[in-house]
Structures are given as C-alpha cells and as structure tokens.
Amino acid sequence: MKQKILLVEDEKNIAESLIFNLESDFVVVWAKTGEEALLKYQSNMYQLIVLDVMLPKLSGYEVCNSIRKKDKETPILFLTAKHEEKDRIEGLKLGADDYLGKPFSLDEFLLRVKALVRRGQKSLADEVVQYSFGSNTINFENYEAVVDNETIRLTKKECMLLKLLIEKEGQVVTREEILTKVWGYDTIPSTRTIDNFIVKLRNYFELNPKEPKYILSIHGVGYKFVSR
C-alpha cells in the first residue's frame, strides 16, 4: 500500500508538477487553501504534510500550528519563497521538520520527502498499529475493526480516541487529555461530544454497552480502558 502525502499548495502549476513527480511512489492528496488542508487532514491519516507557507487567508504557519496542537508526529515539510533566517526559525519553532526554499530542484525535494517519510515511519514503529481484546481486533492504520468476524469502518476521531485509551491501558485518561490529543484546543467540542464518542465505541465493542467491561467511566474525571 502506498504511503499518503497531503500537499498544500495554492499555485496550480507547482502543485501539478510535484504531484506528477510524487505519484509513482505515493498517494498525493492536494489542498489549495489552509482551510481545505485542515478538513482533509481531519478526515485521513498521512505519512507527510508538504505545506506552502504563503497561502490565501489561513497561512501555512497557522495550519502547522493548528495541526501540532494535536499531532506531534506527522512530519511537516515547509515550502516557501521566504529565505530569511527568521522565517525558517519561525517555521521550525511551530513544529515543522524541514524547510525548503523556492525555487528548489525536484531531486532535492524528492530526497527530502523520502527522508522525512522514512523518519516518520521509524518513529511510528513502536506505536500500537493493531490491537485485540475480547472478540475485537482493531487496525489503526486502516481505520477498521473486526468484531465477531464482521468488519466495521471507524472514523479518524473514533480511532484516535480508542488508541489513546488503549495506549494508557489501566490508567485514567482525563477529559482534558482527550481534548488536547484528539480534538486539539482550537476545536474544543462539548463534553457531550466526548460522551457520544464513548457511547459509539461501547456500542461497537462491548457485549453489553450499558454495563461496559472494557471502556469504563471514572466519574468526574474521564475514562479508563481495561482489557481483562
């Protein structure tokens, strides 16, 4: 399966050239604006984000800042016509992994892309990719679960919440931590939204959702996952 790159670039000729050179090795999803980039980021998982700094309305810096509030792992490569040191420092402070000034050679661009994807895959090696409990098996890469031999599709948010609980098995995960790591403080949902997601997960994976044995509520604090 090809790895997926989110390309955020408002100049059509540049975007088409980069896509042409990337698509033999990667699946490339193109966003023309910062707003579109955040929507596409929220609906999928990417191995790399290639992000132009100078975008209409929402800048690349703002997009990076928004993503980094809830995702510290996905590599981000900035593309920019700004060559001053202060601009590079600003991007790196916001959490970018690399910075490439325009104009650039395609050979250098492709080398940096492949290096960042490799680095990202290495950092994910120790993370939970597949997990089984009871009669349930979760594949976090594909957003799928097998429950009693039946395959169901999960949303990105459902996967993120479930993965967070599983990685902290036996520990209480507070609502504040869920808000930070799953939604990010720029898009704070109501507490009822979190409850609704927990209800969905219980309906998927609990034999009796009203008397859960895996996803437990800790009154006034948050939730805890136990595999038993």
Secondary structure as the mmCIF struct_conf table of DSSP 4:
data_model
#
loop_
_struct_conf.conf_type_id
_struct_conf.id
_struct_conf.beg_label_comp_id
_struct_conf.beg_label_asym_id
_struct_conf.beg_label_seq_id
_struct_conf.end_label_comp_id
_struct_conf.end_label_asym_id
_struct_conf.end_label_seq_id
STRN STRN1 GLN A 3 VAL A 8
BEND BEND1 ASP A 10 ASP A 10
HELX_RH_AL_P HELX_RH_AL_P1 LYS A 12 LEU A 22
TURN_TY1_P TURN_TY1_P1 GLU A 23 ASP A 25
STRN STRN2 PHE A 26 ALA A 31
BEND BEND2 LYS A 32 THR A 33
HELX_RH_AL_P HELX_RH_AL_P2 GLY A 34 GLN A 42
TURN_TY1_P TURN_TY1_P2 SER A 43 SER A 43
BEND BEND3 ASN A 44 ASN A 44
BEND BEND4 GLN A 47 GLN A 47
STRN STRN3 LEU A 48 ASP A 52
BEND BEND5 VAL A 53 VAL A 53
BEND BEND6 PRO A 56 LEU A 58
HELX_RH_AL_P HELX_RH_AL_P3 GLY A 60 ARG A 68
TURN_TY1_P TURN_TY1_P3 LYS A 69 LYS A 70
BEND BEND7 LYS A 72 THR A 74
STRN STRN4 ILE A 76 THR A 80
BEND BEND8 ALA A 81 ALA A 81
BEND BEND9 GLU A 84 GLU A 84
HELX_RH_AL_P HELX_RH_AL_P4 GLU A 85 LYS A 93
TURN_TY1_P TURN_TY1_P4 LEU A 94 GLY A 95
BEND BEND10 ASP A 97 ASP A 97
STRN STRN5 ASP A 98 GLY A 101
BEND BEND11 LYS A 102 PRO A 103
HELX_RH_AL_P HELX_RH_AL_P5 LEU A 106 LEU A 124
TURN_TY1_P TURN_TY1_P5 ALA A 125 ASP A 126
BEND BEND12 GLU A 127 GLU A 127
STRN STRN6 GLN A 130 PHE A 133
TURN_TY1_P TURN_TY1_P6 GLY A 134 SER A 135
STRN STRN7 ASN A 136 ASN A 139
TURN_TY1_P TURN_TY1_P7 PHE A 140 TYR A 143
STRN STRN8 GLU A 144 VAL A 147
TURN_TY1_P TURN_TY1_P8 ASP A 148 ASN A 149
STRN STRN9 GLU A 150 ARG A 153
HELX_RH_AL_P HELX_RH_AL_P6 LYS A 156 GLU A 167
TURN_TY1_P TURN_TY1_P9 LYS A 168 GLY A 170
BEND BEND13 GLN A 171 GLN A 171
STRN STRN10 VAL A 172 THR A 174
HELX_RH_AL_P HELX_RH_AL_P7 ARG A 175 ILE A 178
HELX_RH_PI_P HELX_RH_PI_P1 LEU A 179 TRP A 183
HELX_RH_3T_P HELX_RH_3T_P1 TYR A 185 THR A 187
HELX_LH_PP_P HELX_LH_PP_P1 ILE A 188 SER A 190
HELX_RH_AL_P HELX_RH_AL_P8 THR A 191 PHE A 205
BEND BEND14 LEU A 207 ASN A 208
TURN_TY1_P TURN_TY1_P10 PRO A 209 LYS A 210
BEND BEND15 GLU A 211 GLU A 211
BEND BEND16 LYS A 213 TYR A 214
STRN STRN11 ILE A 215 ILE A 218
TURN_TY1_P TURN_TY1_P11 HIS A 219 VAL A 221
STRN STRN12 GLY A 222 PHE A 225
#
